[in-house]
Amino acid sequence: MWNMRRIMERFMAVLCCPWFFAPNTSAQDTAQVKGPTEYTYRTVDGKALKAYVFQPDKPITRRAAIVLFHGGGWHIGEPQWTFGRARHFAGRGLVAVAIQYRLSDQKSITPLEAMTDARASIRWMRSNATLLGVNPNRIVAFGWSAGGHLAVSTAIFGNSTLPELSHAPNALILVSPAVYLESDRWVQRLLGKRATAASISPVANITKGLPPTLILQGSEDTVTPLKGAQLFRDRMRAAGNNCDLQVYAGVGHLFTPAGIRDDSWPQPDPKVQEQAFQKADEFLISLGFMR
């Protein structure tokens, strides 16, 4: 019988406090950032879901934007955990939007609801592009662990009939992402009888025409193992999509050094983390989203 305490311990690894994604953000970056400005991007059953928008200090119309989804095993977390990364990207000239999504209560709210919220957040950004100063054709989705699943899910799942209000991002940055879920007991527990884990597994649902993707992954990850990221990359490329997997040797989930449990509180190696985030910046520069 699967030990529920063990399940909870494993997914505590995605409980990332705000400092985790704060490094690589210079004083010059943060000095030129305004926000966050709080918006309600949708209301569900009387609950307002918030988007926290960080803007570069010097307004320029139609900037590229990045939407950020925190980790937390789909059941814990808050958008404030992404504020460090959001400030960094805003300091580099992007409009950065940290998203609140519904967390699973293991009853009526499941990862399906979080996926719906993630899609709605990108539609909201496009429908409010003028207000936000966003180029609706240059939106990046960024997420780690379960948030990585939500980010890539906006590109893979759902249906968008109006191109200008599409929920699909134009690029993806995924850090230790949960992309291989077919045999994941925790995900199935959260879904209950609503769906199978395979039905929301990105690896199992890759199609042609997905956006360029960067995956940043530790070789020793025990929470979202490397083999899942490798399979995702291989199937993306087989479908004709652009996908780059950057593997960092000697670290596990969220760049926690080998020898330290990576299925509890994250303890990232600062040098590896800096290298990975620099790679993310280079990826955005290569796409022309950032200078």
N, C-alpha and C positions, 0 to 999 in steps of 0.2 A: 504493500500500500504506500502510495506517495506521501511523504511527510510534508504536511502543509507548512510547518515551521521552516523547513528547508526551502520550500518554494518562496516564501516571503523573504528569507535571507538572500536568496539568489537575486531577487529583483530589487533588493535594497541597493544594489550596485548602481542602478540608474537614478537613485535619489541624489541628485547632484546639487550641492548648495551653490549660491551665486558666485563664489570665488572660483569655482572650477573652470568656468569659461571666461573669467576676467583677464587672465594673463594675455600678453601680446597686445594690450591696449595702452598706448602711450598717453602721457599727460596732455600732449598736444592734440591727440585724437579727442579725448573727452572734453577738453576746453572748447572745442568747436562743435559741440553736440547740444542740441536742444531737446528737452523732453525727459521723461516720457509724457506724451499727451494721451489721455485715456479716452477711448471710444468704446461704444457698444457695437459690436459687429453683427450680433444676432441675439434674439431672446427666445429661449426655449422653456416652455412650461413655467413662465414667469421669472426665469433666471436669466439675468443679463450676462452674456459672455463678452469679455473685454479684449480689446486690442490695444497694446501700449506702443505708441509710435515715437521713435527717435528720429530727429531730423538733423541733417548737417546745418551748421550755423548760418551758412550763406545759402539762401534759397535759390535753387535752380529748377525750373519747371521740367517735368518729365525725367526725373532721375530713375536709374535702376533701383530696385527695391529687393529686400530680403526678408522673408517671413520665417520666424524661428519657433520651433516646437521643442519643449523640454522633454526629458525622459521621466521615468517613474513607473515603468511597468504597466502603463495605462490606468493606474489606480491611485497614484500619489503625485504630488508636484504642483508647481505654480509657475506662471510666466516669468516671475521675478528671477527665476534661476537662469534665464537667458539674457538678463539685462547686461551683463558684462560683455558678452559677444555682440549684443545689439549696439552698445555704445562704440565698440571697436568698428563695426561696419559703418555706422553713421559717421564716425570720425574719418572714415576713408571715402565718404561721399555718397553712400547709399542711404535710402530711407529704410530703416530697420523696424520691423513690426513683431513684437513678442505677443504670442497668442495664448489665451486661456481656452482650454477645451474641457469638455465634460469628462470626469474621472469615473472609472468603473466602481459601482457599489456592489458588484457581484449579484445584482438583482435585475433591475430594469435598465441600468446603464452599462453598456459593454464597450469594447473597442470599436464597434460599429458606429456608436454615437460620436466617439472621438474622431473617427475618420470623416463622418459627415461634417463635424465642426471644422475640421482642417480644410476641407473643400470649400466650405462656406466662407472661411476667412480670406481665401484667395479671390473668390468671387467678389467679396466686399471690397478688397483692395482695388480690383479692376473697376468696379462700379463707382468707386470714390477716387479714381485716379487723379482727377483735377484737384480735388480738395487736398489730397496727400502729396501732390506734386510727383506722382509716380508714372513712369512709362509702363503701360499695361502689358507691353510685349517684352519686358525685361525684369521678370520677377523670379527670384531664386528661392527655393525652399531649403531650409537648413534644419537638421534635427539630429539628436543623438539617442541611441538605444531605441526605446519605444517611440520617442519623438522622431527618430530616423524612419521608423515604420510609417508614421503619420505623414512625414514629408513625402516619401516616395509613393505613398498611397494616393496622394492628390493627383499624381500623374497617371497611375495605373487603374484606379477604380472609379466608379461613378460614370455619369453621362452628362456631357455638356453640349447642348444643342446650339447655343449662341456663342460664336467664337470670341466676341468681345467680353463675354462673361464666363469664359472657360475657367475651370478650377485647376487646370493643369499648369504647373510652373514652367518656366523656360530653362531652368537648370536646377540641379540638385547637389547638395553637399550633405553627405551622410557620415556620421561619426559612430563607430561601433554599432551599426544599425541592426535592428531586428528584421531581417529580410527573409529568413528561412524559418517558417512557423509550422510546417506540416505536422510535426510530431511534438509540438510544444504543449505540454499538459496545462501549464499555467494559462496560456491564451485560451485553450479550450474550456478551462474552468470559467474564465471570465465571460466567454461567449455563451456558455450554457447550451441550450438547444436552439439558439437563434441562428447559428451558422457553424461550419466546421473551421478549424484553424487553417486548413489548406485553402479554404475559399478566400481568406484575407492575407494569404502568404504572398508577398511580392514575387519571390522566385518562381512560384507556380503560375503566375499570371502576366508574365512579360509579353509585350507585343511590340511590333514595329512602331517607330515614330515617337519613342519616349525621349525626354530631354537629355542633354549631356549631363553626365553624372560623375561625381568624385566621391569615392569611399575612402575613409581614413580608418584604419583597422589595426589592432594589435595582433601579433602572431599567436599569442598565448591566451586569447580571450576564452573564458569558460562560460560566459553568459550569452554572448552572441558569437559563436565560434567562427573562426576564419573560413572554414569550409563553406559556410552559408554565403559569405561575401564573395568568395571565389566562384561559387556556382551562379550567383546573381550576375557577376561580371561576365562570365562565360556565356550565359543565356542572353544577356543584353547585347553582347557583340554578335552572337549568332543571329539575332534579330535585326542586325544592322544599326544598332544604337551605339553611341559613344559613351563608354564607361571606363574610367580609370580607377584601379584599386591600388592604393598606397598602403603597403604593409610595413609596420614598425616592429622589428624583431625585439624579443625580450620583454614585451609588455603585453598585458592582458586588456580587459575591458576598460575603456576610457583611459588607456595608457598607464594603467597601474602596473608597476614593475613585477616581473615574474618573481615568485617567492613570497609575494604578498597577496593575500586573498583578494580576488577581483570581484567576488560576489557579495561583498559587503560595502562599507563606505569607500568611495573611490579615493585613491591616493596617486594621482597622475605623476609621472616622471616629468619635471618641468621642461627639460631639454627636448624630450620627445613631443610633448604637448606643443611647445613653441614651433618645432619643425612642422608638425601637422597643421597648425593654424597658418603658418607661412605658406604651406602648400595650398590651403584653401584660398588665401589671398591671390596666389599666383594663378589659380584656376579661374577666379573671377576676372583677373586682369586679362587672361588669355581670351576670354569671351567678350572683352570690351565692356564689362559691367562695372569695372573699377579701375582706377589709375594707380 
